[in-house]
Amino acid sequence: MLSIPEPVAPEPYNHTQYCQWPCKCPKTPPTCPPGVSLIMDGCDCCRACAKQVGEVCNEKANCDHHRGLYCDYSVDKPRYEKGVCASLSSVKDNWHKNCVTQTTSWSPCSKTCGRGVSLRITNNNKQCQMVKESRLCNIRPCKVDITKHIKPGKKCLNIYRDEKPHNFTISGCTSTNTYRPKYCGVCTDERCCIPYKSKTVEVDFQCPNGSGFTWQVMWINACFCNLSCKNPNDIFTDLEQYHERGEIGN
């Protein structure tokens, strides 16, 4: 009888966190070679020289979009951490006609409290190319003692929400709208509270120098508390990307 070898489980690996907050930028922006754009890095922190065709790109190091370049992550399967800058003009128009959309789930938030980053890989774009998307996430605030909000006789508060709407800030830039987000609460026993359902919303930011940008942000809808604390992210399907703002500012 032929012996069938057992499948070998893939070795685990940790995703590299290229973005760090708070931002640490040099006092003066770099001087780029002639023809190379000076752009905001992928973390929306500092101005940096854009990567050119054939150069390595990642979550932080952006390709020169002024030259129609994008970061092709297909050469770095299955990690999708590093890519190579390629030209959109080299992409054939008929690729998208036969494109099968593939999108991974969002990775767990990089921080258990305070602002972190969540990542996913998708080819849901005109070029049908695998690209890495990032969104800001904040499971719970670090500087708020949520246990003080737990009702008498209870051991958990699954949802904590700010009392008043406020603006988001990042790198000195402020969101154009105010928000009253929900956060996951805490328990006084061994249970932990994690997101149950969330949306991905787009938040517009305006900077003091007049420039602006848009960030995808994790918007928590519901959390639940249990003894399983391995994955501080959605345990069910993430809802479709949500662009409306009506209920968000309430």
N, C-alpha and C positions, 0 to 999 in steps of 0.2 A: 504494500500500500504506500502511496505517495504521502509524505508528510507535508502538511500545509503550514508554512511559517506563520506565526502570529504577527498581526500588524504592529508596527513599531509606532508608538505614540510620538508626535512631534515634540521636540524639546521646547520647554517654555522660554519666553524671552520677555524682556521689559521694554516698553516703548520709550524712546528717548524724548525727554521733555526739553524742547528747544526754547520755549517761551518761559520767561520767569517774571513774576511780579513781586514787588513793584519794579517798574522799568528802571534800568540803569543805562543811561545814554551818555556818550561823550559830550563834552561841553560844546564842541564844534562839530558839525556834520562832516563826513568824509568828502574828499575831492575825487570825483569820478573821472575816468578817462573820457576824452571827447567822444560824444555819441552814446554814452552810457547814462541812463536815467538815474536820478536821485529820487528814490521812492521810500514810502513807509515800509518797514519790514512786515513780515506776516503776522507778527504779534501786535501790530499797531502801536509799537513803542517808540522806535527810533528810526531816523532816516538812514538809509543804506543804499549802496550802489547796487542796481538791479543786476541779477545774473543773466548771462548771455547764452547763446546757443551752444550746447555741449557742456555747459558748466553744471555742477551739482547744485540742486535746489532741495529745499525741505520746507517744513512748516514755517520757519522763520525767514529763510533766504528765498525771496520771491524772484521769479523770472521777470524780464522786462516786458510788461504788458503793452507798453507804448510801441514796441516792435512786433506785437502779435505773438509773443512767446508764452508758453504755458509749461508747467512742471509735469513731466510724464513719469508717473510712479510705477508703470507697468514692469520696469526692469528690476524692481525690488520686491517681488512677491516672496512670501506672503506678508512681509512686514509693512511695505508701503511707507517707509520712513524717509528714504532718500530717492530723489528722482533726477532727471536730466532735462534741462531746458530744451524745448523743441519748438518749432515754428508751426503755427496753426495753418499756414498756407500749404504745408506739406500733407495735411490731413485730407483725405479724399472725401468728397461730399456724400458719396453713397455708403460710407461706413455706418452712418446713423440709421439708414433705412433698414438694415438687418441687425440693429443693435438690440441686445437683450439687456434691459436695465438691471443692474445689480447694485445693491446698497447694503452695507453692513449695519448692524446696530451701533448706536453711539457707545463709545467706551465709557467706563466709569469715570466720574469726575476726578480730576487729579488731586483735589483737596476734599477732606471730610468737613471742613468749615472754611468760610471765606471763599474768595473768588478763585476758581480753578479753570481747567480746560478739559473739554471732552472732544474726542475725535471719531471720525468714521470715514470709510472709503466708499466712493460711489462713481459710477460712470454715467449718471443721469445728467448729461450735458450734450451740447450739439456735436461734440467731437467723439462721443462715446468712449472717452478716455478715463481710465481709473485715476481719480484725483483724491487727495485728502482734504476733507472739510473739518473745520474746527468750530466749536461754539463755546461761549463762556458759560460757566455753571457755578452755582452757589447753593450747596445743599442746606447749609444753615449758617447764620452769622457766628463769628468767633467771639465777639465782644458782648453778647447778650446771654444772660443766665436764664435759659428757657425753663429751667426747673421751677422758677418762681411763678410761672404761669400755669403750672399743673394744678388742676382743681383738687380741693380737699377730698381725700378718699380714693383718688386716682393715682396710678403709678406712671402713666404715660400721657404725653401730649403729642399727637401724631402730626398736627399742623400748627405752625407758628406763622403769624403774619404781622407785618409792620402796621402800626396804628395809622400812619398817614402816608400818602403817596410821596415819593421822592424821585429825584433824578439819579440815574446811574452815572458814574464817572470812571474814566479810564485814561491814563496818561495825560491828565490835565484837561481832557475833553469831556463835555457833558451831553447827556442824552437830550434830544429835542423834546421829548415827552416825559411826563412823570409816571411812575409805576408804583404799584403796591403788591410786590411779589409774595408768594407763599414759600415757606421753608419747611423742611422736615423737622419735627420736634425731637424730644429726647424722652427717655424713661429713667426712673430711679432704680429699676432692677436690672437684670442682665440683658434685657431686650434692647434692640436698636431700631431706629426709625429710618426707613429708606424710601426713595421715590416709588410710587405705585404707577402713576401715569404722568407724562409730561408732554409738552409741545416744544417746538423750536420756533421762536419768534425772531424777527429782524428788528434791531434797535438802531436808530440813526443817532450819530454823535456829531456835535459841532465843536470845533476847536477855537481857542482864542485868536489864532491867526487867520480865521476865516475858512479854513479847510474843514472837511468833514469826511466821515466814513460810516460804514454800516457793519455791525457785528451780529452774528447769529447768537442767540442767548437761549439757554434752557429755561423753560417756564414750567414750574412744578404745578400740577393740578391736584394731586393727591399723594399722600404717603401712608404707609402702614408700618406697624411696629411688631417685630417678631424676634426670634432667637438667631435667625440666619443673618449674619452681618458680613458675608463675604463680598457681596457686590453692591456697593452703594449707588446703584443706578436703577433704571427702569427694569422691573422683572417681567413686564408685559410689553406689548408692542408700543413703540413711540408713535404718537399721533402724527398725522400729516403736518408738514410745515404750515404754520399759521401766520398770516400776514395782517389780519384785522387787529385793531387795537381797542375796540369798544369795551370789552370786559376787562382788559388788562389794567387800565388806569383806575379801576374802581377800588 
